[in-house]
Amino acid sequence: MGGKYFLAKPISELLKSKVAPDKVDGYLEPFCGALNVLMKMNDEYPCEASDYHPDLIKMWSEVQSDKFIPPEQVSEEYYNESKKLESPSALKGFIGFGLSFSGKFYCGYAEKYRNEKKEDYLQEAKNSLKKIKPKIKDVKFKCISYDKLKPKNKLIYCDPPYQKTKFPIKYRTDTKHYDVFDNEKFWNVMREWSKTNYVFISETSAPPDFIPVWQKTTHRSASQSDKTRYKNDSDAFKIEKVYVHESLKDLL
């Protein structure tokens, strides 16, 4: 649900307008996810992509090297059995994200929520990989936590787990394990990176020393139908923003 499929174009246009390719030594996404923004950047910038999720990076690496062969069918039983695959597993990544409700890792077999819709989630997932493959042939992938990276002179776009005010920020790294995202640590790392890089961060809010350089009101919900998308007025609509540290404002 936090993916940037619908916002990838304006965000990539923002990044390109602020930092030309000849000003940096490449482009980096430390929370690469579905690669929506990256695929609109690698036509002009050498790209590096990393993520903490082992199955996700394994999947992208095997798609890139033409090693990954998607399954012909995925029943609910097969979906549940695939959770037991040893990580890192490209197949586990493909099924866990591609065939789950809202694209959230093993958050429920998507076919169960299809209702009357004539959708083929498996075929859509296959089509997506087929479309992405030629666009990532030169991307350098790495499975690593963002705070272990030591970038320098890079154009960096971060799309981290968003800040929550009521509950701790948790994200799934396996089918049985969750990590808590340290938001305060994240912003400290962004301050440090901003000393030697051009760092852009997607969030809905940020500490006072980070300034917004772009924003757009968007609908953030798993339900996107005409009948339901405007009914939930509590968390459905958010102002998506892109921030930079105040030390960079005069350089952009």
C-alpha positions as CSV (number, residue, x, y, z in Angstrom):
1,M,0.0,0.0,0.0
2,G,3.0,2.3,0.5
3,G,4.3,1.7,-3.0
4,K,5.0,4.6,-5.4
5,Y,3.4,3.2,-8.6
6,F,1.2,6.2,-9.1
7,L,3.7,8.8,-7.8
8,A,6.8,7.4,-9.5
9,K,6.6,9.8,-12.5
10,P,6.3,13.1,-10.6
11,I,8.9,12.0,-7.9
12,S,11.4,10.9,-10.6
13,E,10.8,14.2,-12.5
14,L,11.5,16.1,-9.2
15,L,14.8,14.3,-8.6
16,K,16.0,14.8,-12.1
17,S,15.1,18.5,-12.1
18,K,17.0,19.0,-8.8
19,V,20.2,16.9,-9.4
20,A,21.6,16.4,-12.9
21,P,23.4,13.1,-13.6
22,D,26.8,14.9,-14.0
23,K,26.6,16.2,-10.4
24,V,26.6,12.8,-8.8
25,D,28.3,9.3,-9.0
26,G,25.0,7.5,-9.4
27,Y,21.5,7.0,-8.0
28,L,20.7,4.9,-4.8
29,E,17.5,3.5,-3.4
30,P,18.1,2.0,0.1
31,F,14.4,0.9,0.4
32,C,13.9,-0.2,-3.2
33,G,10.7,-2.2,-2.8
34,A,8.9,-2.6,-6.1
35,L,11.4,-0.4,-8.0
36,N,8.7,2.0,-9.2
37,V,10.8,5.2,-8.9
38,L,14.2,3.5,-9.8
39,M,12.9,2.3,-13.2
40,K,12.3,5.9,-14.2
41,M,15.8,7.0,-13.1
42,N,18.1,4.3,-14.6
43,D,17.9,5.7,-18.1
44,E,20.1,8.6,-17.0
45,Y,21.8,7.5,-13.8
46,P,23.9,4.4,-12.9
47,C,21.6,2.8,-10.3
48,E,22.1,0.9,-7.1
49,A,19.2,-0.7,-5.2
50,S,19.1,-2.3,-1.7
51,D,16.6,-3.5,0.7
52,Y,16.6,-5.3,4.0
53,H,14.2,-8.1,2.8
54,P,16.2,-11.1,1.7
55,D,13.5,-12.7,-0.5
56,L,12.8,-9.5,-2.3
57,I,16.4,-8.9,-3.3
58,K,16.8,-12.5,-4.2
59,M,13.8,-12.2,-6.5
60,W,15.1,-9.1,-8.2
61,S,18.6,-10.6,-8.6
62,E,17.2,-13.7,-10.3
63,V,14.8,-11.8,-12.5
64,Q,17.8,-9.6,-13.6
65,S,19.9,-12.7,-14.4
66,D,17.1,-14.5,-16.1
67,K,17.2,-17.3,-13.5
68,F,13.7,-16.9,-12.1
69,I,10.9,-19.0,-13.5
70,P,7.5,-18.1,-12.1
71,P,5.1,-20.9,-11.1
72,E,2.3,-22.0,-13.5
73,Q,-0.3,-22.0,-10.8
74,V,-0.5,-20.9,-7.2
75,S,-3.3,-22.4,-5.1
76,E,-4.1,-21.2,-1.6
77,E,-2.5,-24.4,-0.3
78,Y,0.7,-23.8,-2.4
79,Y,0.6,-20.1,-1.2
80,N,0.6,-21.2,2.4
81,E,3.3,-23.9,1.9
82,S,5.6,-21.4,0.2
83,K,5.9,-19.6,3.5
84,K,8.0,-22.5,4.7
85,L,10.7,-22.0,2.0
86,E,14.1,-21.2,3.3
87,S,15.1,-17.6,2.8
88,P,16.5,-16.1,0.7
89,S,14.1,-17.4,-1.9
90,A,13.1,-15.7,-5.1
91,L,9.9,-17.9,-5.3
92,K,9.0,-16.9,-1.8
93,G,9.5,-13.3,-2.6
94,F,7.4,-13.5,-5.8
95,I,4.5,-15.3,-4.1
96,G,4.7,-13.4,-0.8
97,F,4.5,-10.0,-2.4
98,G,2.9,-10.7,-5.8
99,L,0.0,-12.9,-4.7
100,S,-0.8,-11.3,-1.3
101,F,-3.6,-8.9,-0.5
102,S,-2.5,-5.3,-1.2
103,G,1.0,-6.6,-2.1
104,K,1.9,-6.8,1.6
105,F,4.2,-9.8,2.3
106,Y,2.1,-12.9,3.1
107,C,-0.8,-10.7,4.2
108,G,-3.5,-13.2,2.9
109,Y,-4.0,-15.0,-0.4
110,A,-5.1,-12.4,-2.8
111,E,-7.5,-14.6,-4.7
112,K,-9.7,-14.8,-1.6
113,Y,-10.4,-11.1,-1.9
114,R,-11.1,-11.0,-5.6
115,N,-14.9,-11.2,-5.1
116,E,-16.5,-10.6,-8.5
117,K,-13.5,-9.0,-10.1
118,K,-12.1,-10.7,-13.2
119,E,-8.4,-10.4,-12.2
120,D,-5.7,-12.9,-12.6
121,Y,-3.2,-12.0,-9.9
122,L,-0.6,-14.6,-10.9
123,Q,-0.6,-13.4,-14.6
124,E,-0.4,-9.8,-13.5
125,A,2.6,-10.6,-11.3
126,K,4.3,-12.4,-14.2
127,N,3.5,-9.5,-16.6
128,S,5.0,-7.1,-14.1
129,L,8.3,-8.9,-13.9
130,K,8.4,-9.3,-17.6
131,K,8.0,-5.5,-18.0
132,I,10.6,-4.7,-15.3
133,K,13.3,-7.1,-16.3
134,P,14.8,-5.1,-19.3
135,K,14.8,-2.0,-17.2
136,I,17.0,-3.4,-14.4
137,K,19.7,-5.2,-16.4
138,D,22.5,-2.8,-15.1
139,V,21.2,-2.2,-11.6
140,K,23.4,-3.3,-8.7
141,F,21.3,-5.1,-6.1
142,K,22.3,-5.6,-2.4
143,C,20.5,-7.0,0.6
144,I,21.5,-4.8,3.4
145,S,20.0,-2.6,6.1
146,Y,20.1,1.1,5.0
147,D,22.1,2.1,8.1
148,K,25.0,-0.1,7.0
149,L,25.5,1.8,3.7
150,K,28.2,4.4,3.3
151,P,27.1,6.4,0.3
152,K,29.1,9.4,-1.0
153,N,28.2,11.8,-3.8
154,K,25.0,10.0,-4.7
155,L,21.5,11.0,-5.5
156,I,19.5,9.1,-2.9
157,Y,15.7,8.6,-2.7
158,C,14.4,7.0,0.5
159,D,10.9,5.6,0.8
160,P,11.1,4.2,4.4
161,P,8.3,2.7,6.6
162,Y,6.2,5.7,7.4
163,Q,6.1,7.3,10.9
164,K,3.2,6.1,13.1
165,T,2.0,7.9,16.1
166,K,-0.2,5.3,17.8
167,F,1.8,2.1,17.4
168,P,5.5,1.2,16.7
169,I,6.5,1.0,13.1
170,K,6.9,-2.7,12.3
171,Y,7.9,-4.4,9.1
172,R,8.1,-8.0,8.1
173,T,11.5,-9.6,7.3
174,D,10.2,-13.1,7.2
175,T,6.9,-14.9,7.6
176,K,7.3,-15.1,11.3
177,H,9.6,-12.2,12.2
178,Y,9.0,-8.5,12.4
179,D,11.4,-5.7,13.0
180,V,10.6,-2.4,14.6
181,F,11.7,0.6,12.6
182,D,13.7,3.2,14.6
183,N,12.4,6.4,13.2
184,E,14.7,8.7,15.2
185,K,17.7,6.7,14.1
186,F,16.5,7.0,10.5
187,W,16.4,10.8,10.5
188,N,19.9,10.9,12.2
189,V,21.3,8.8,9.3
190,M,19.6,11.1,6.8
191,R,21.3,14.1,8.4
192,E,24.6,12.4,8.1
193,W,24.1,11.3,4.5
194,S,23.0,14.8,3.5
195,K,26.5,16.0,4.3
196,T,28.0,14.2,1.2
197,N,24.9,13.3,-0.8
198,Y,21.7,14.7,-2.3
199,V,19.1,12.9,-0.1
200,F,15.3,13.0,-0.8
201,I,12.9,11.3,1.6
202,S,9.2,10.4,1.1
203,E,7.1,10.9,4.2
204,T,4.0,12.6,5.4
205,S,5.8,14.4,8.2
206,A,9.5,15.1,9.2
207,P,11.6,16.8,11.9
208,P,11.7,20.6,11.7
209,D,15.2,20.6,10.1
210,F,13.8,18.8,7.0
211,I,11.9,20.9,4.5
212,P,9.4,19.7,1.9
213,V,10.3,20.3,-1.7
214,W,7.2,18.6,-3.2
215,Q,3.8,17.4,-2.0
216,K,0.6,15.8,-3.4
217,T,-2.7,14.7,-1.8
218,T,-3.1,11.0,-2.5
219,H,-5.4,8.1,-1.6
220,R,-3.6,5.5,0.5
221,S,-5.8,2.4,1.0
222,A,-6.0,-1.2,-0.2
223,S,-9.4,-0.4,-1.4
224,Q,-9.4,1.5,-4.7
225,S,-12.8,0.9,-6.1
226,D,-15.2,3.7,-6.9
227,K,-17.6,2.4,-4.3
228,T,-15.2,2.5,-1.4
229,R,-12.3,4.7,-2.0
230,Y,-14.0,7.9,-0.8
231,K,-15.9,6.4,2.1
232,N,-13.0,6.2,4.6
233,D,-12.1,9.7,5.6
234,S,-9.8,8.8,8.5
235,D,-6.6,7.6,7.0
236,A,-7.5,7.2,3.3
237,F,-6.2,10.5,2.2
238,K,-2.7,11.7,3.0
239,I,-0.5,14.5,1.8
240,E,2.6,12.7,0.4
241,K,5.7,14.9,0.7
242,V,9.3,14.7,-0.3
243,Y,11.8,16.2,2.1
244,V,15.4,17.3,2.0
245,H,17.6,18.4,4.9
246,E,17.8,22.2,5.3
247,S,21.5,22.1,4.6
248,L,20.7,21.1,1.0
249,K,18.1,23.7,0.2
250,D,20.5,26.2,-1.3
251,L,22.3,23.5,-3.4
252,L,19.2,22.3,-5.2
